[in-house]
Amino acid sequence: MKDLTGQLLSNRYSVIEKIGVGGMAEVYKAYCNTLNRFVAVKIIKDELKNEEDSVKRFKTESRAVAILNHPNIVSVYDVGVFDGRPFIVMELIEGITLKEYMSQKGIIDYKEAIFLIAQVLRALEHAHNRKIIHRDIKPQNIMLLKDGVIKVADFGIARFAASNTLTMTDSAIGTAHYLSPEQARGTITDEKSDIYSVGVMLYEMTTGRVPFDSDNPVSVALMHLSATPARPREINPNIPEGFEEIILKAMSRDPKNRYANVEEMMEDFELVREEPSVTFDYVYNAEEESEDAGMPTQKIEIGDSLRDIQKKEKKPEPEEDDDEYEPAPITSERNRQKPQRTGKTGKSGKTGKGGRTKRPSYLKNVAIAAVGVVVLVAILMNVVFPAIFGEDRENSVTVPMLEGKTVEEVENDFYGEYKDFEISVVQRINDPMIPEGVIISQSPKPDSVRKKGSRIELIVSAGERTETVPAIEGMEYRYAKVELENKGFTVTRVDAYSESVPSDSVISAQPAGYTVAPYGSEVILNVSIGKESVKVQVPLIVGMSQDSAKSAILASGLSIGEIKQEISEEPRGEVISQTLTYGSTVDELTPMGFTVSLGEEFRQELEIVLPEEPETQVVRVTQNGTTIYEEMHRAEDGRITLELSGTGTAMISIYINGGLYYEKVVRFEQE
């Protein structure tokens, strides 16, 4: 596996370090040299770059996320290829996965679960509205930032709903614990597949365990198809009843029984958040759902792959036969009776292939006639019988057309057109294209006949949705951005110099705080990058004395940097070099250092007369405090001659056995 640390991608991204490895790709922290920011680079593994399926999945992720722009979805900035390996440049997320957070917390309180999952649902709403199905929703693919913001990641197996390619025909993709039944079965997946996975996550967050678990992923997939999990409140009684109903509705095996979309699920969350005792009376019956799915039980071995399961789950095509056949009747949508397959011949027909009972074709005509009788009876019940029994037809009135009118017009009812009805507004919907107060739809529909005093329910436009821009002047940019995005605004940053506002804090906003603006509109933030720097010219100080050089540096607007000393042929105390180039332009107060000459180095001999006592003597010599000689001698050695080198003058100290013997000032001069 080739490590990319230190590489430069697309002549722009400097790879710093590897921060993650997955089954298909590696993730690196990098620095964008063009925009001066840290990014994450996700690149396909070197050994997979020639595998068509892996490359296709990788490109799917970049294509899917490229058209998404939402504060709860990891942003993609760029794509490219390095050494034949496609890569994606993404927003660098400083946080942990939701799975890691769940492991730390154990069981999460339902209120916190609503806060976290609501952000996931908002991200899915954005994706689903653009016909993108994630298909791999699991806590491992959701990042949690320090400020509580959720980021949904890894759209690697996403599908575009409009492409009609939503079947799973390969082996298991994604973690089996969060797989929807239709994914396991290999049938069409849509938005409701993501809703099922969210339901599983909610179950795990609030109970501390997944609804189905096994050492074998195929066994887990089978459980999603046929098993019934323990109800969440049996594990955690602190979960409100309504919250449990939301989980179980989202996890219905039959997609028809789940939420139609994430908006419906969010509405229920809001009701539970406002009133925890609310209930919905949703029906969750695993046995009925299993029958709804219409999938006969198959014998599946533990070693089977998901592809094998999908093959066994598929219904056989009916064999052609000249005789018509009729399946056993279905009593209702929720209570289907399976066809009787006794293999015995009945009086009115014969048994054909597959155990279905064959019936003569004349029965079809009988059935048609029966339907006709039912229709005739219905007409008699609604038209003739009322007249016989003296129903007052004058109590029936035609529903007026209210759509397109304003609520104010209907309430005023100047001509008394609506006096025969009870009219009420049941919902207000934001719509930027329809003015506020205009009726969008009504129930019952216009021109239908109802009794006097019937109720007409109206859905009315609330006009364009607006939000109040929060006051974020002076706030640190990263916090201001999160607050604005949580309100639904998009944020554009403009850097500017400021004498008073600290760097990376907001100077001002357009529109300003407390302004009412359209939901989703742009807020431009002017962000401080500190004081505007003043440029000064570097003076020439070489040849000056040390004190004169310091004065020249300060006078030019620079600051004094490090001062060094070197032996040189130049006069002692004279500046021989400077750290900044003479005549160049730099920022005000930039430090400038320089080097001062110690003068030319000379040599000098030093003779040391040893004392007669003690017999063994350790002689140490220092020059200006630095030891330059240390040896052991005997008293009979008499004298020691040392050669010294230096510039100017130096203090020579001689120590015998650690005690100061004598000191001498030596002057280094040319002889």
C-alpha angles and dihedrals in degrees: 000000000000114000113217097199108136094017124127113224121203088351086282116068118070108203111224108176144335112261103173147009128203135178093274109017147028124229123215134186109234141170122237105221092193099054096023097234140117117254140176118244116203111194130178115251115266093238091055100047092098095046107103096207093051093048090046091052091048092052090047090059094051092046094048098047094041090071093045123088113173134132090236095052123076106251123234115214105177146351131213148145128253121185090342092309117117115223138188124215109215143174110284108239118205101200146070134274119266086241090060090048091050090051090052095047100039100198116022120213111251092239092057089044089056090050092052100039092045087065091050089051092050089053091049091047089056092048096043091050086059091049094252119137114197097204095184103068108158134133091257088065096049122083124207118205125209091256092055096258115145122220120192111212142176110053088173095129097032118136133206108240092214092058094071089221098115099126124111106225099159133068121293115310120192129012111317092222091069099035117126118232091246090054091051090046094048096236129130116305125204139160090304090066089064089047090055091052090050088052090054090050091051090050091052095044095053100036101035094236141069117256093239126029138172139144089246118067091207089057089052090051089052091052090056087055099049117358127096117223124221111268111261093237090057087063099034114021090187090075110102115243093240091051090053089051090054091053094048094045090052089049096050109138092221108067090214089067095052127085111294090227141348091263090067091050092050090051090056090048089054091052092050091046092053096040115017092190094062117118131192104200091228114172115234112177115158094194093055092045090053089055091046090056088060092212115144116221113264129197105245124183121222090242093057118116121226088258088059090050091050092051092050092046094057116101117239116247112251114256117244117257133171091228119077117236134199124209121227113279122270111224098201144341091261099038111046121176115218117235115268111246103185098141090225125126116243128209095257101044150354136265115256135184118313092026095276116145113245117221131194115258093243088072088069090060090049090053092051091050090050091054089052091053091051091052092049091051090051091053092049092049092051101039115018102032095052089056092048092051092045101248111181105243090188089075090068118090135178117252110244126230107260100158111111094023123107123251088238092058092050094047093049091048091183094184097039094244095143102039092112093062140065105229123196138167109235101174141015118206128193111239121164091199097055120061118243114272096024115129111244100184142348139207124243096036122243119278094022116127121244138162120268112270093033118147124249114200118206134203107205133194115250088196123232112348112246136189132194113248107237120235102258102153109134092015120127108265098239092055093043090052093052092047093050094045091049086057089054099255126132115231130220119187123214117184119221139167118253132186094201110024116081119245115279093017126117116265096183143334133226110239092030127234117290090025116133110232137170115278110259094019123137124268115195114211120201103210125196120242091182131259119339107256122240116224121224134182121246113241127217111251100161109121094026125114116257094257093047090049091054091051092049092050094052093044092056093054098257129117127239114260132187118328117210134184128218137176109248143150089254118100116280113268095022121127108246101177143009132208098227123062114252112249096016122126120238139162118285115268093021107156116249119193130191143188125239124208118244089197130244119324119242134182129237134180121232122197119201120196110209120222119244093240138089103032094222115048132181107210118201124179125193129192112206088340096311117114110239100166137024124165141142118250139173123235092246090064085082103188137025122202118203129186112223128193131194148101132275111346133334137191111237116199123190120201125192114200089341096309123109107257098180143317130227136186111227122197116209107213137150110265 
